[in-house]
Amino acid sequence: MTLGQGKRVAFYAPMKSPHHPVPSGDREMARNLIAVIGAGGAQVDLMSELKIYDKQGDALVQQDLRDRAQAEAAQLIRDMPSADVWVTYHNYYKAPDLIGPTVARALGIPYVQIESTRASSRLAGCWADFAQSAHDACDAADVIFYLTANDLITLERERHGRQALVHLPPFLPAETLPARSTLNGPMLTAGMMREGDKLASYRLIAEVLPHLAGDWQLHIAGDGPARGQVETLMAPFGERVVFLGQLTRDQMAEAYGQASLFFWPGVNEAFGMVYLEAQSHGLPVVAQDRPGLRDILSPAQYPAPDLGPQVLATKICRLLDDRDLRAKRGTDARTMIATTHLAPAATQRFWSTVTPYLEIST
């Protein structure tokens, strides 16, 4: 029997439902997880769309969310379809899972988390109660799948009992590699346009571009509330920078397929699906050496953040001037993606880990 065949999985993403109308990496990852878990022959049911997220550290907001989560959990315990395992994606101090541990315990089924983080530094201050709830939810998990080595540090330090900590490499929702890029087009950037780390990456790009030589061109895929600020940053470069807007999956694949390289600095990125997508098309990546990115970028020299824009520009110029180097870097990237970061590998890793826990609970 195929791993997962005939099993029923209760799925929940407290920070952002996979049905949310606004695109984001969290929504995409939740959808991808549902697909790879279901690819094992299981039925995956979204149990709740209650968004548990406190951006500001507001005690009143947190209490309201607790009350709503308690009511939701009681209703699920009473009425939800039978399930063999509960899976929660992305439990952390701003978006703790206030539902899954309660329901799983009441129904006597294994409780599994994917991409959870522990933040001891948040156990004091305005998020203290939510941070504690995130810790408690971690403690309740039989298995926690971590996506990056950076996440493992605190998970391992504060591991609860005989809890299993298992690496689930970030993956693309595909069984095979897409068509390879021609490597002959413009540079490509892709990222949501919003305040914070995303805008910081765009600012850094704007600092890099003046250092580039030759007849370069950059295409930018993405949109968002900070688009006006991004357009202002890019205005000095005139027609050399082209805004593509928010693209569909097929349009994005076409953009990858025509690009020469992928440029996204990755300021404080957890990992970034765009890096996997770009590399699957055989694009060399120019990014900074940051903890989350080390797990998903093909081995190469990525400059430290403190080296500044000039070093990134040097990397770009070298790639733009040497098509053979672009091709070699792209081949290395595609090999890595095919081996570790496609959906079948994720399905196998999930079910080979979880199945023994289902046998114990029955």
C-alpha positions in Angstrom: 0.0 0.0 0.0 1.2 3.5 -0.8 2.3 5.5 2.3 -0.7 7.5 3.5 -3.2 5.5 1.4 -6.7 5.8 2.9 -5.7 8.0 5.8 -7.5 11.2 6.8 -5.5 14.2 7.7 -6.9 17.2 9.6 -4.9 20.3 8.4 -4.7 23.8 9.9 -2.6 26.9 9.3 -3.3 29.4 12.1 -1.4 32.3 10.5 -3.0 32.2 7.0 -5.5 29.9 5.5 -4.6 28.2 2.2 -7.9 29.6 0.9 -6.9 33.2 1.7 -7.4 35.5 -1.3 -4.1 37.4 -0.9 -1.0 35.6 -2.3 1.9 35.0 0.0 4.6 32.5 0.7 2.6 31.2 3.7 -0.5 30.6 1.6 1.6 28.9 -1.1 3.4 26.7 1.4 0.1 25.6 3.0 -1.3 24.7 -0.3 1.8 22.8 -1.3 1.8 20.9 2.0 -1.8 19.8 1.4 -0.9 18.6 -2.1 2.2 16.6 -1.0 0.5 15.0 2.0 -2.5 14.1 -0.2 -0.2 12.7 -2.9 0.3 9.7 -0.6 -3.3 8.7 -1.1 -4.6 10.5 2.0 -7.6 12.8 2.2 -6.5 16.1 3.6 -9.3 18.3 5.2 -8.9 21.9 6.2 -10.3 22.0 9.7 -10.5 25.7 10.3 -10.0 29.0 8.7 -9.7 30.9 12.0 -6.8 33.3 11.6 -4.8 33.4 14.9 -2.4 36.3 14.3 -1.5 39.2 16.5 0.8 41.6 14.7 1.1 44.3 17.4 1.3 42.3 20.7 -2.1 43.5 21.9 -3.5 41.7 25.0 -7.1 42.3 24.0 -6.6 40.9 20.5 -4.9 37.9 22.0 -7.7 37.2 24.5 -10.4 37.6 21.8 -8.5 35.1 19.6 -8.2 32.7 22.5 -12.0 32.8 23.1 -12.7 32.2 19.5 -10.2 29.4 19.3 -11.7 27.7 22.4 -15.1 27.8 20.8 -13.8 26.5 17.5 -11.9 23.6 19.2 -15.1 22.6 21.2 -17.1 22.6 18.0 -14.5 20.5 16.1 -14.2 17.9 18.9 -18.0 17.6 18.7 -18.6 17.6 15.0 -15.4 17.2 12.9 -15.1 14.1 10.6 -12.9 11.3 11.9 -9.1 11.9 11.3 -6.0 9.8 11.8 -3.6 12.7 12.4 -3.7 16.5 13.0 -1.2 18.6 11.0 -0.5 22.3 11.8 1.6 24.5 9.6 3.6 27.4 11.0 3.1 27.7 14.7 5.0 30.6 16.2 4.7 33.4 18.8 2.5 35.7 16.7 0.4 32.9 15.4 0.3 30.0 18.0 -1.8 27.0 17.3 -4.6 27.4 19.9 -6.8 24.7 18.4 -4.7 21.6 17.2 -3.3 20.4 20.5 -6.7 20.5 22.2 -8.5 18.7 19.4 -5.8 16.1 18.9 -5.6 15.3 22.6 -9.4 15.0 22.9 -9.6 12.7 19.9 -6.5 10.6 20.8 -4.7 11.2 17.4 -1.1 12.2 16.7 -0.3 15.9 16.6 2.2 17.0 14.0 3.7 20.4 13.3 5.5 21.7 10.2 7.7 24.8 10.3 7.3 25.7 13.9 9.7 28.0 15.8 10.4 28.5 19.5 11.3 32.1 20.6 12.3 32.2 24.3 13.1 35.9 23.9 9.4 36.5 23.4 8.3 34.8 26.7 8.5 38.3 28.3 6.9 41.4 26.9 3.7 42.0 24.9 3.7 38.6 23.2 4.5 36.6 26.3 1.2 34.8 26.5 1.1 34.0 22.8 4.7 32.9 22.9 4.0 30.6 25.8 1.1 29.1 23.8 3.4 28.5 20.8 5.8 26.7 23.1 3.0 24.7 24.7 1.8 23.7 21.2 5.4 22.6 20.3 5.5 20.6 23.5 2.3 18.8 22.5 3.6 17.7 19.1 4.7 14.1 18.5 6.6 15.2 15.4 7.9 18.6 14.3 9.2 18.9 10.8 11.7 21.8 10.4 12.6 23.3 7.1 15.9 25.0 7.9 18.9 24.3 10.1 18.4 27.6 11.7 15.0 26.6 13.0 16.4 23.3 14.4 18.7 25.2 16.9 16.0 26.2 19.3 13.7 23.2 18.5 16.5 20.8 19.5 17.5 22.9 22.6 14.0 22.8 23.9 12.8 19.5 22.6 10.0 18.0 24.7 10.4 14.4 25.8 10.9 11.9 23.0 9.5 14.3 20.4 10.8 13.6 16.8 12.5 16.5 15.0 12.7 15.7 11.3 14.1 17.7 8.4 11.6 18.4 5.6 13.5 20.3 2.9 11.4 23.1 1.3 10.0 21.8 -1.9 8.2 22.7 -5.1 4.7 21.2 -5.8 5.9 19.4 -8.9 7.1 15.9 -9.7 9.6 16.9 -12.5 11.7 19.9 -13.4 10.2 22.6 -15.6 11.8 23.6 -18.9 15.2 25.1 -18.6 15.7 28.9 -19.0 17.4 30.2 -22.1 19.6 32.3 -19.9 19.6 35.0 -22.5 17.0 37.5 -21.2 16.9 40.2 -18.5 17.7 39.7 -14.9 14.6 38.8 -12.9 13.5 39.8 -9.4 10.3 38.5 -7.7 9.0 39.6 -4.4 5.9 41.0 -2.7 6.0 44.8 -2.3 5.3 45.5 1.4 6.9 47.3 4.3 9.7 45.6 6.3 12.1 43.0 5.0 10.7 42.8 1.5 11.1 46.6 1.0 14.6 46.3 2.5 15.5 43.8 -0.3 14.2 46.2 -2.9 16.2 49.1 -1.3 19.3 47.0 -1.5 18.6 46.2 -5.2 18.3 49.9 -5.9 21.7 50.4 -4.3 23.3 47.6 -6.4 22.0 48.7 -9.8 24.2 51.8 -10.1 27.3 49.6 -9.9 26.4 47.5 -12.9 28.1 48.0 -16.2 26.9 47.3 -19.7 23.4 47.2 -21.2 21.6 45.4 -18.4 17.9 45.1 -17.8 15.9 44.0 -14.8 12.3 42.7 -14.8 10.4 42.8 -11.4 7.5 40.4 -10.8 5.3 41.3 -7.8 2.9 43.8 -6.4 1.6 45.1 -3.1 1.0 48.1 -0.9 4.6 49.3 -1.1 4.6 49.3 -4.9 4.8 53.1 -5.0 7.9 53.1 -2.9 9.5 50.4 -5.0 8.7 52.4 -8.2 10.3 55.5 -6.6 13.4 53.4 -5.8 13.7 52.2 -9.4 12.8 55.5 -11.1 16.4 56.6 -11.6 17.0 53.6 -13.9 14.3 54.5 -16.3 13.4 51.8 -18.9 16.1 49.5 -17.7 13.7 48.3 -15.0 10.4 46.9 -16.1 7.5 46.2 -13.7 5.6 43.0 -14.6 3.1 43.2 -11.8 1.5 40.2 -10.0 2.0 37.1 -12.3 0.1 33.9 -12.5 2.0 30.6 -12.0 2.2 30.1 -15.8 3.3 33.7 -16.4 5.9 33.4 -13.7 7.3 30.2 -15.3 7.6 32.1 -18.6 9.5 34.9 -16.8 11.9 32.4 -15.3 12.3 30.7 -18.7 13.5 33.9 -20.3 15.7 35.3 -17.6 19.5 35.3 -17.4 19.7 35.2 -13.6 17.6 35.6 -10.5 18.4 38.5 -8.2 16.8 38.8 -4.8 19.0 39.7 -1.8 16.8 37.8 0.7 16.8 40.2 3.7 15.7 38.1 6.7 14.0 35.5 4.4 13.0 32.3 6.1 13.8 30.5 2.9 11.8 31.8 0.0 9.9 29.7 -2.6 11.1 32.0 -5.4 14.6 30.7 -5.0 13.5 27.1 -5.5 11.4 28.1 -8.5 14.2 30.0 -10.1 16.8 27.2 -9.6 14.4 24.6 -11.0 14.5 26.5 -14.3 18.3 26.5 -14.2 18.8 30.2 -13.2 21.9 31.1 -11.2 20.9 33.1 -8.1 22.5 36.2 -6.7 21.6 36.6 -3.0 23.2 37.3 0.3 24.6 34.6 2.6 21.8 34.4 5.2 20.8 31.5 7.5 17.5 30.6 5.9 18.9 30.7 2.4 21.8 28.3 3.0 19.4 25.4 3.1 17.9 26.0 -0.4 20.6 27.6 -2.5 22.9 25.6 -4.7 26.5 25.7 -3.3 28.3 28.9 -4.5 29.8 32.0 -3.1 27.1 34.3 -1.6 28.4 37.5 0.0 27.8 38.3 3.6 25.2 41.1 4.3 27.8 43.4 5.8 29.8 43.5 2.5 27.3 45.8 1.0 25.9 46.4 -2.6 29.2 46.6 -4.4 30.0 42.9 -3.9 26.6 41.8 -5.1 27.1 44.0 -8.2 30.4 42.2 -8.8 28.7 38.8 -8.7 26.0 40.0 -11.1 28.5 41.4 -13.6 30.5 38.2 -13.6 27.4 36.1 -14.4 26.2 38.5 -17.0 29.6 38.5 -18.8 30.0 34.7 -18.7 27.2 32.6 -20.2 29.1 29.3 -19.5 29.3 30.2 -15.9 25.6 31.0 -15.8 24.9 27.6 -17.4 27.1 25.7 -15.0 25.5 27.4 -12.0 22.1 26.7 -13.4 22.9 23.0 -14.0 24.1 22.6 -10.4 20.9 24.2 -9.2 18.6 22.0 -11.2 20.4 18.9 -10.0 20.0 20.0 -6.4 16.3 20.7 -6.9 15.6 17.4 -8.6 17.4 15.5 -5.9 16.0 17.1 -2.8 13.3 19.7 -3.4 10.5 18.2 -5.5 7.1 17.0 -4.2 7.7 13.2 -4.3 10.6 13.5 -1.9 8.5 15.6 0.5 5.6 13.1 0.3 8.0 10.2 1.1 9.6 12.1 4.0 6.3 13.1 5.6 4.6 9.7 5.5 7.6 7.6 6.3 7.9 9.7 9.5 4.3 9.9 10.5 3.1 6.4 9.7 4.6 4.7 12.8 2.7 7.2 15.0 -0.6 6.3 13.3 0.1 2.6 14.1 0.7 3.4 17.7 -2.5 5.4 18.1 -4.8 2.8 16.6 
